[in-house]
Amino acid sequence: MSHAERYRSGGFLIHPAAVLPPDVVDAAVRGMEAVRRGEYDRGQPPERSPWNPGDPTDTLCKIEQPQRASRGIFDLVRRRRIGELAAEATGADWVQVWWVQLLIKPVGVETERTRVNVGWHQDRHYWGCWEEGSELFTAWVALSDVAEDCGPLRFVPGSHRWGAIEGGDFFRGDLDATRSALSLPRGAEWAEEPAVMSAGGLSLHDSYTIHGSGENRSDRPRRSLALHLRTRNSRPVGDLRRDLARYIDDESMCPVIHGA
Ligand SMILES: O=C(O)CCC(=O)C(=O)O
């Protein structure tokens, strides 16, 4: 099966070996640490985020639009290689990064205070700023080796064909509870595939693919950047000044990584 066929049938594709040069990954990791300390070498802070400098480091660190704050992160985000792989999977002739999330999953367990899991969800649920039918997907780039014990992203194969599912919740860390809350269609078969990969590897997933992730039981933090992507077949709706699509005309934050 070709990459495009695998992406189309499963709703995701994993490139487990590094597709980005180590120096690019290392610079992005340094950028990640700087942003976490509140140091911004591009002169601007990231977007308002669930995690801010000074917050506890034993809980999931999620920082929005870190590429605005860090040269190392921006340099990774705009890599044409990511665009090529996204285009190969989706058949797109143009790909733009429209939002980025920095995610550091610390070593540790999920408790009321230390929230480390990501509950089962579909990204599309959070992206109401895009017109129905918009072609939206994510490149999840590993900045550390992500083994099975690091709490890798887990995909539910074929779930992108189940339509919009009620009950998903990124922020609800009890994975069994979020799974039971999902209103799956009759006959839906649940399976999970962990996105195990080396630093510099990446996965691509459709905005309707159900995914989540569990605890990091390894001895090192799990580091990643989630690049939310769109093709020409996408259009924002609503008030552009307020919503998640508000930076798409600014290539210093939202670079086009494939096509002119
Ligand atoms: O990194 C994770 O575990 C979850 C990330 C995620 O939900 C996404 O990239 O869409």
PDBQT file of the ligand as one rigid body, heavy atoms in Angstrom, charges set to zero:
ROOT
HETATM    1  O1  LIG A 301       0.360  14.807  22.010  1.00  0.00    +0.000 OA
HETATM    2  C1  LIG A 301      -0.662  14.248  22.363  1.00  0.00    +0.000 C 
HETATM    3  O2  LIG A 301      -0.657  13.293  23.128  1.00  0.00    +0.000 OA
HETATM    4  C2  LIG A 301      -1.985  14.713  21.798  1.00  0.00    +0.000 C 
HETATM    5  C3  LIG A 301      -1.812  15.629  20.630  1.00  0.00    +0.000 C 
HETATM    6  C4  LIG A 301      -3.057  15.872  19.852  1.00  0.00    +0.000 C 
HETATM    7  O3  LIG A 301      -4.133  15.673  20.299  1.00  0.00    +0.000 OA
HETATM    8  C5  LIG A 301      -2.912  16.377  18.484  1.00  0.00    +0.000 C 
HETATM    9  O4  LIG A 301      -1.780  16.623  18.042  1.00  0.00    +0.000 OA
HETATM   10  O5  LIG A 301      -3.919  16.526  17.781  1.00  0.00    +0.000 OA
ENDROOT
TORSDOF 0
